[in-house]
Amino acid sequence: MRRSDVKIVTLQPMNLLAVGHVGPYTKIGDAFFTLAQWLGARRVPTSRAKLVGIFYDDPNQVEASKLRSKAAIHLPDTSNLTPGSPVEKMQLRGGAHAMLLHKGPYEGLGAVWTWFYADWLPKSGRKADVDAPSFELYLNTPEEVAPDELLTELYLPLV
């Protein structure tokens, strides 16, 4: 990865439907499965939807069994949906974010996040907004492409 691969972008707030997950980040797929079942049971159309993984804790500081994350989906319109447990409505803040595109298997995302925070951030002259979560936007899925073709945008919130 190169510093030039990182783009500074300004995002609009994003309204989401989300399912919380506590445990290793690598197990967030369980929460995505729960979200998909909830959406399917209600026949919610998901074309043009964006899947989002939201991460609240530093895995180098927090025990894996206590890591907090959310599996979320951004739909064009959620006004006619009334979520109930385990699904909640939430909003990711807008504003300045550093964005990095990762191509490849999800198993490589941990190393990319480590580089983003430990290498790029200190050298960038920017500061992370520690009150806002980092998140991943999944541009395609394992059901659509081979693992080496997966595209994931990583977003680091900035102050």
Order of alpha helices (4+ residues) and beta strands (2+ residues): beta-beta-alpha-beta-beta-beta-beta-alpha-alpha-beta-beta
